Amino acid sequence: MNDTYETQPEIVVETVLQGRQHNQCWFSPGMTVVPARKPDALPEVFIGAQQLAGNDMGTPHWIRTSDLGATWSPPMESQNLLGVPHDDHWFEKPHINLSYHRRGGRLLGLGSTHFSRDEGTHTSFKMEKIDFGECPFANRMIMTEWDFKRGDFVPWWTVSLPEELRRWHRVAWPRAQFEFPDGSVLVPFYGRETADSPFTAVAVMHADITNAGFACRGIGNLLRVDTDRGLAEPSVVHFGERFLLTIRHDRRAYVAVSADGLHYGEPIPWRFDTGEELGNFNTQQHWLARRDALYLVYNRRGELNNGVFRCRAPLYMARVDPGTLTAIRDSEQIVFPEKGARMGNFDVANVTDDEAWVVTGEWLEGKVEGMREGERFHVPGGSEINRIQYLGDLLLARIRF
């Protein structure tokens, strides 16, 4: 890391929700910016974060600010984003990513469903299990919209997909991340083609946002690295004359290039400009694009991890060389320092002309007494300290250019 790199932005970190103090765990946040809707107003920022309470897919809560974070609304749940019961104690639950559709002036939630089941043998313990592979039901791509008058989401509905995707067993993590001048959007996603497929693949969808909802124009080529669990959690950006896709994999992060946003070349491992691999593994990465510079936000192996799970702290950012598609090592800065918690699930947004935000949740795992051997959250450690506990703040980093 080098503090003398030219155009080094200032980073200021603050706590939005005090999870550590209040015995809560705020994790996996998403964020989007709604442009000012009146001449003298400021943009409104929406953040959704999951409150973990027994697994890594908690109940989503929503907060927003209309004064650039000076004040925040209290966390709210939406009754219109509840799950649907199925046979054999399975529940289908929505997971959405927010995006603002400029042409339509709409705040949309695009996402997919996941499944959970209570596998507890004791009525006094919640033993919910999140399932991505064993559940017999195929999930759905879904959509909702924020009603500005009511201050809530409308009930979620199923998105109509083309036949080639309707055959897939899982379609996960879709998000409208780039909007063309005509209002059509690029939606990167990943999924599993069959229930018994060991690998997930990544692709990008080109779609129209209409009053009726969502209409797919086409799907690009499948990107695959068929090792471990495959590719996942893609994020797209347009910079210069190209589209770039950064992608998660269990062993390393990948980047791919496209001229049209749909069809990408072979994924290549992320590297620093010095030649060594970035060191990110089994964790997402996100782009931060400014008018004159492109950055990558990520975590990686290093001397500052201090034993955090999957090296998910600290969280870093580095400027990207768009010619070589490498991260410039001397530009690397710490966005969030390591404080004992994993911070691998996060989001990035440009809020004003001179300030971008990175929001992350913490998952600070501690072992406390309470679970019996054989129950889901039991971990070895004796009779007094044997259960995983979840704690963590919701943190905001202001990146000032």
C-alpha positions as CSV (number, residue, x, y, z in Angstrom):
1,M,0.0,0.0,0.0
2,N,1.3,3.4,-0.9
3,D,-0.1,6.7,0.5
4,T,1.7,8.7,-2.2
5,Y,-0.1,7.3,-5.3
6,E,-1.5,10.2,-7.3
7,T,-5.2,10.9,-6.9
8,Q,-5.3,8.8,-3.7
9,P,-8.9,9.3,-2.4
10,E,-9.7,10.1,1.3
11,I,-11.6,7.3,3.1
12,V,-13.8,8.0,6.2
13,V,-15.5,5.1,8.0
14,E,-18.6,5.4,10.2
15,T,-21.1,3.1,11.8
16,V,-24.7,3.1,10.5
17,L,-26.2,0.4,12.7
18,Q,-24.7,-0.7,16.0
19,G,-25.0,-4.4,15.9
20,R,-22.1,-5.2,18.3
21,Q,-23.7,-3.1,21.0
22,H,-27.3,-4.3,20.5
23,N,-26.6,-8.1,20.0
24,Q,-27.4,-7.9,16.3
25,C,-25.6,-9.0,13.2
26,W,-26.0,-6.8,10.0
27,F,-24.7,-8.6,6.9
28,S,-24.7,-8.7,3.1
29,P,-25.9,-5.2,2.4
30,G,-27.1,-3.8,-0.9
31,M,-27.2,-0.2,-1.9
32,T,-28.6,2.1,-4.6
33,V,-28.9,5.8,-5.1
34,V,-32.1,7.6,-6.2
35,P,-31.3,10.9,-7.9
36,A,-32.8,14.1,-6.3
37,R,-36.5,14.3,-7.1
38,K,-36.8,18.0,-6.4
39,P,-34.6,21.0,-7.5
40,D,-33.2,21.7,-4.1
41,A,-33.1,18.1,-2.8
42,L,-30.2,15.7,-2.3
43,P,-30.1,12.2,-3.7
44,E,-31.8,9.5,-1.5
45,V,-29.7,6.4,-0.7
46,F,-31.4,3.1,0.1
47,I,-29.6,0.2,1.9
48,G,-30.9,-3.3,2.5
49,A,-29.1,-5.5,5.0
50,Q,-29.9,-8.9,6.4
51,Q,-30.1,-9.4,10.1
52,L,-28.5,-12.8,10.8
53,A,-30.0,-15.0,13.5
54,G,-29.0,-18.6,12.8
55,N,-27.6,-18.9,9.3
56,D,-26.1,-16.7,6.5
57,M,-29.4,-15.6,4.9
58,G,-31.2,-13.5,7.5
59,T,-34.4,-11.3,7.4
60,P,-33.9,-8.3,5.2
61,H,-34.3,-4.8,6.7
62,W,-34.3,-1.5,4.8
63,I,-33.0,1.9,5.7
64,R,-32.7,5.1,3.8
65,T,-31.3,8.6,4.0
66,S,-32.2,11.8,2.2
67,D,-29.4,14.0,3.8
68,L,-26.3,12.1,2.7
69,G,-26.2,10.0,5.8
70,A,-26.6,12.7,8.5
71,T,-29.7,10.8,9.6
72,W,-31.1,7.4,8.7
73,S,-34.6,6.0,8.8
74,P,-35.1,3.1,11.4
75,P,-34.6,-0.4,9.9
76,M,-37.9,-1.7,8.5
77,E,-39.1,-5.1,7.3
78,S,-41.5,-5.3,4.4
79,Q,-44.5,-7.6,4.8
80,N,-44.6,-7.8,1.0
81,L,-41.3,-9.6,0.9
82,L,-42.2,-12.6,3.0
83,G,-41.6,-16.3,2.0
84,V,-44.0,-18.8,0.5
85,P,-44.5,-22.2,2.2
86,H,-44.0,-25.5,0.2
87,D,-44.4,-29.2,0.9
88,D,-42.1,-31.0,3.4
89,H,-41.5,-27.8,5.5
90,W,-39.7,-25.9,2.8
91,F,-40.0,-22.2,2.6
92,E,-39.3,-20.1,-0.6
93,K,-37.9,-16.7,0.3
94,P,-37.1,-13.7,-1.9
95,H,-33.6,-12.1,-2.1
96,I,-33.5,-8.9,-4.1
97,N,-30.9,-6.4,-5.3
98,L,-32.0,-2.8,-5.6
99,S,-31.4,-0.6,-8.7
100,Y,-32.8,2.7,-9.8
101,H,-34.2,2.7,-13.4
102,R,-33.4,6.2,-14.7
103,R,-35.6,6.1,-17.8
104,G,-38.6,4.9,-15.9
105,G,-37.9,6.8,-12.7
106,R,-38.5,3.6,-10.7
107,L,-36.7,2.0,-7.8
108,L,-36.7,-1.7,-8.6
109,G,-35.8,-4.9,-6.7
110,L,-34.6,-7.7,-9.0
111,G,-33.5,-11.0,-7.5
112,S,-34.3,-14.6,-7.0
113,T,-35.7,-16.9,-4.4
114,H,-33.9,-19.3,-2.1
115,F,-35.2,-22.2,0.1
116,S,-35.0,-22.9,3.8
117,R,-36.3,-25.6,6.0
118,D,-36.5,-26.0,9.8
119,E,-34.7,-29.2,10.6
120,G,-34.8,-28.8,14.4
121,T,-35.7,-31.7,16.7
122,H,-36.4,-29.4,19.7
123,T,-39.1,-26.8,19.8
124,S,-36.9,-24.5,21.8
125,F,-34.3,-24.2,19.1
126,K,-34.5,-22.6,15.7
127,M,-32.6,-24.9,13.3
128,E,-33.3,-23.3,9.9
129,K,-31.2,-24.6,7.1
130,I,-30.5,-22.7,3.9
131,D,-30.3,-25.0,0.9
132,F,-28.8,-24.3,-2.5
133,G,-28.5,-27.9,-3.9
134,E,-30.7,-30.5,-2.1
135,C,-34.1,-28.8,-2.4
136,P,-36.3,-30.5,-5.0
137,F,-37.9,-27.2,-6.0
138,A,-36.5,-25.0,-8.8
139,N,-36.2,-21.4,-7.7
140,R,-37.6,-18.3,-9.5
141,M,-36.3,-15.0,-10.7
142,I,-38.4,-12.3,-9.1
143,M,-39.1,-8.6,-9.1
144,T,-40.6,-5.9,-6.9
145,E,-40.8,-2.1,-6.8
146,W,-40.6,0.6,-4.2
147,D,-43.8,2.5,-3.8
148,F,-42.6,6.1,-3.0
149,K,-46.1,7.2,-1.8
150,R,-46.6,4.2,0.6
151,G,-43.0,3.9,1.6
152,D,-42.9,0.2,1.1
153,F,-42.3,-2.5,-1.6
154,V,-45.1,-3.9,-3.6
155,P,-45.6,-7.7,-3.4
156,W,-43.0,-9.5,-5.3
157,W,-43.8,-11.4,-8.5
158,T,-42.2,-14.0,-10.8
159,V,-40.3,-12.7,-13.8
160,S,-41.0,-14.4,-17.1
161,L,-37.8,-15.9,-18.5
162,P,-36.9,-17.4,-21.9
163,E,-37.1,-21.1,-22.4
164,E,-33.4,-21.7,-22.1
165,L,-33.4,-20.3,-18.6
166,R,-36.7,-21.8,-17.5
167,R,-35.0,-25.2,-17.7
168,W,-32.3,-24.2,-15.2
169,H,-32.6,-25.5,-11.7
170,R,-31.2,-22.3,-10.1
171,V,-30.9,-18.7,-11.3
172,A,-29.2,-16.6,-8.7
173,W,-28.0,-13.1,-7.9
174,P,-29.5,-11.2,-10.9
175,R,-29.1,-7.5,-10.7
176,A,-29.7,-4.7,-13.2
177,Q,-26.2,-3.1,-13.1
178,F,-26.0,-1.1,-16.3
179,E,-28.7,1.0,-18.1
180,F,-28.4,1.8,-21.8
181,P,-29.8,5.1,-23.2
182,D,-33.0,3.4,-24.4
183,G,-33.7,2.1,-20.8
184,S,-32.8,-1.5,-21.4
185,V,-30.5,-3.0,-18.8
186,L,-27.7,-5.6,-18.4
187,V,-28.3,-8.1,-15.7
188,P,-25.4,-10.4,-14.7
189,F,-26.4,-13.6,-12.9
190,Y,-25.1,-17.1,-12.2
191,G,-26.9,-20.4,-11.9
192,R,-27.0,-24.2,-12.0
193,E,-28.3,-25.7,-15.2
194,T,-29.5,-29.0,-13.6
195,A,-30.2,-30.2,-10.1
196,D,-27.2,-32.6,-10.2
197,S,-24.7,-30.3,-11.9
198,P,-21.7,-29.8,-9.6
199,F,-20.8,-26.4,-11.1
200,T,-22.4,-23.0,-11.5
201,A,-21.9,-20.8,-14.5
202,V,-22.1,-17.0,-15.2
203,A,-23.9,-15.1,-18.0
204,V,-25.3,-11.6,-18.7
205,M,-28.9,-10.9,-19.7
206,H,-30.1,-8.0,-21.8
207,A,-33.6,-7.0,-20.8
208,D,-36.2,-4.3,-21.1
209,I,-37.9,-2.8,-18.0
210,T,-41.5,-2.2,-18.9
211,N,-44.7,-1.2,-17.0
212,A,-45.6,-4.9,-17.0
213,G,-42.2,-5.8,-15.5
214,F,-39.3,-7.4,-17.2
215,A,-38.7,-8.7,-20.7
216,C,-35.6,-10.6,-21.7
217,R,-34.0,-9.5,-25.1
218,G,-31.2,-12.0,-25.1
219,I,-28.6,-13.9,-23.1
220,G,-24.9,-13.9,-23.7
221,N,-22.5,-16.8,-23.7
222,L,-22.0,-19.0,-20.6
223,L,-18.7,-18.4,-18.7
224,R,-17.4,-21.4,-16.9
225,V,-14.5,-22.5,-14.7
226,D,-15.5,-26.0,-13.8
227,T,-13.5,-26.6,-10.7
228,D,-14.8,-26.5,-7.1
229,R,-18.3,-25.0,-7.3
230,G,-17.8,-23.0,-10.5
231,L,-18.2,-19.3,-11.1
232,A,-20.6,-17.1,-9.1
233,E,-21.7,-13.5,-8.1
234,P,-20.7,-11.5,-11.2
235,S,-20.5,-7.7,-11.3
236,V,-20.5,-5.7,-14.5
237,V,-19.2,-2.2,-15.4
238,H,-18.9,-0.1,-18.5
239,F,-15.6,1.8,-18.7
240,G,-14.1,3.4,-21.8
241,E,-15.4,1.4,-24.7
242,R,-15.6,-2.0,-23.0
243,F,-17.7,-3.9,-20.5
244,L,-15.9,-5.7,-17.8
245,L,-17.1,-8.5,-15.6
246,T,-15.5,-9.4,-12.2
247,I,-16.4,-12.9,-10.9
248,R,-16.2,-15.0,-7.8
249,H,-14.6,-18.4,-7.6
250,D,-13.6,-20.6,-4.7
251,R,-9.9,-20.4,-5.5
252,R,-9.4,-17.0,-7.1
253,A,-11.2,-14.0,-8.6
254,Y,-11.6,-13.7,-12.4
255,V,-12.2,-10.8,-14.9
256,A,-13.7,-11.0,-18.4
257,V,-14.0,-8.5,-21.2
258,S,-16.9,-7.7,-23.7
259,A,-17.5,-5.2,-26.5
260,D,-21.3,-5.4,-26.3
261,G,-22.0,-6.3,-22.6
262,L,-23.4,-9.7,-23.5
263,H,-20.6,-11.8,-25.0
264,Y,-17.4,-12.1,-23.0
265,G,-14.0,-13.6,-23.6
266,E,-12.5,-16.3,-21.4
267,P,-12.3,-15.3,-17.7
268,I,-8.7,-14.7,-16.6
269,P,-7.4,-14.6,-13.0
270,W,-7.2,-11.2,-11.4
271,R,-3.6,-10.0,-10.9
272,F,-1.7,-7.0,-9.6
273,D,0.4,-5.0,-12.1
274,T,3.4,-6.5,-10.4
275,G,2.4,-10.0,-11.7
276,E,1.2,-11.8,-8.6
277,E,-2.4,-12.9,-8.2
278,L,-4.8,-10.6,-6.4
279,G,-5.3,-13.1,-3.6
280,N,-9.1,-12.8,-3.5
281,F,-10.9,-16.2,-3.1
282,N,-14.4,-17.5,-2.5
283,T,-15.6,-13.9,-2.0
284,Q,-17.3,-11.3,-4.2
285,Q,-15.6,-8.2,-5.7
286,H,-17.2,-5.0,-6.9
287,W,-16.4,-2.2,-9.3
288,L,-16.1,1.5,-8.5
289,A,-16.1,3.5,-11.7
290,R,-15.4,7.3,-11.8
291,R,-15.3,9.5,-14.9
292,D,-11.5,9.3,-15.2
293,A,-10.6,6.2,-13.2
294,L,-11.7,2.6,-12.5
295,Y,-11.3,0.9,-9.1
296,L,-11.8,-2.6,-7.8
297,V,-13.0,-3.2,-4.2
298,Y,-12.1,-6.6,-2.8
299,N,-10.4,-8.5,0.0
300,R,-7.4,-10.9,-0.2
301,R,-4.9,-13.1,1.5
302,G,-2.3,-11.1,3.4
303,E,-0.5,-10.3,6.5
304,L,-3.4,-8.2,7.9
305,N,-6.1,-10.9,7.9
306,N,-5.5,-12.0,11.5
307,G,-7.4,-15.3,11.1
308,V,-10.6,-13.9,9.7
309,F,-12.7,-16.5,7.8
310,R,-11.8,-16.7,4.1
311,C,-9.5,-13.6,4.6
312,R,-12.6,-11.4,4.4
313,A,-10.9,-8.5,6.2
314,P,-9.6,-6.0,5.6
315,L,-11.6,-4.7,2.7
316,Y,-9.3,-3.0,0.1
317,M,-9.7,-0.9,-3.0
318,A,-7.2,-0.4,-5.8
319,R,-7.1,1.5,-9.1
320,V,-7.4,-0.7,-12.2
321,D,-5.2,-0.4,-15.2
322,P,-7.9,-0.7,-18.0
323,G,-5.3,-1.6,-20.6
324,T,-3.8,-4.6,-18.8
325,L,-6.8,-5.3,-16.5
326,T,-4.6,-5.5,-13.5
327,A,-4.9,-3.9,-10.1
328,I,-2.2,-1.3,-9.5
329,R,-0.5,-2.5,-6.3
330,D,0.9,1.0,-5.3
331,S,-2.7,2.4,-5.4
332,E,-4.1,-0.1,-2.9
333,Q,-5.8,1.3,0.2
334,I,-7.7,-0.2,3.1
335,V,-11.4,0.7,3.0
336,F,-12.4,-1.1,6.2
337,P,-9.6,-2.3,8.6
338,E,-9.8,-5.8,10.2
339,K,-11.6,-5.9,13.5
340,G,-12.2,-9.6,13.9
341,A,-15.2,-9.9,11.7
342,R,-15.7,-11.1,8.1
343,M,-16.7,-8.4,5.6
344,G,-16.8,-10.1,2.3
345,N,-20.4,-9.2,1.3
346,F,-20.7,-5.5,0.5
347,D,-21.8,-3.0,-2.1
348,V,-20.6,0.2,-3.8
349,A,-22.3,3.3,-5.3
350,N,-21.4,6.7,-6.5
351,V,-23.5,9.1,-4.4
352,T,-22.3,12.6,-5.5
353,D,-19.8,13.9,-8.0
354,D,-17.0,13.8,-5.5
355,E,-18.1,11.0,-3.1
356,A,-18.7,7.3,-3.4
357,W,-19.9,5.0,-0.7
358,V,-18.9,1.4,0.2
359,V,-21.3,-0.3,2.7
360,T,-20.5,-3.6,4.4
361,G,-21.9,-5.7,7.2
362,E,-19.9,-7.6,9.8
363,W,-20.2,-11.2,10.9
364,L,-18.3,-11.5,14.2
365,E,-18.5,-15.2,15.2
366,G,-18.2,-16.1,18.8
367,K,-18.6,-19.3,20.6
368,V,-21.0,-19.3,23.6
369,E,-22.8,-21.9,25.6
370,G,-26.1,-23.4,24.7
371,M,-26.1,-26.0,21.9
372,R,-26.2,-29.8,22.2
373,E,-24.0,-32.1,20.2
374,G,-25.7,-33.1,16.9
375,E,-27.6,-29.8,16.6
376,R,-26.8,-27.6,13.6
377,F,-24.8,-24.8,15.2
378,H,-23.0,-26.9,17.7
379,V,-19.2,-26.7,17.4
380,P,-16.6,-28.7,19.4
381,G,-15.3,-26.9,22.4
382,G,-16.6,-28.4,25.6
383,S,-19.9,-28.2,27.3
384,E,-19.7,-24.5,28.3
385,I,-18.6,-22.9,25.0
386,N,-20.2,-24.7,22.0
387,R,-22.5,-22.5,19.9
388,I,-21.9,-20.0,17.1
389,Q,-23.2,-16.5,17.9
390,Y,-23.7,-13.7,15.4
391,L,-22.7,-10.1,16.0
392,G,-21.8,-7.2,13.7
393,D,-22.2,-3.5,12.8
394,L,-23.4,-2.1,9.5
395,L,-20.5,0.1,8.3
396,L,-20.2,2.9,5.7
397,A,-17.0,4.1,4.1
398,R,-17.1,7.5,2.3
399,I,-14.6,7.6,-0.5
400,R,-13.8,11.2,-1.3
401,F,-12.1,12.1,-4.5
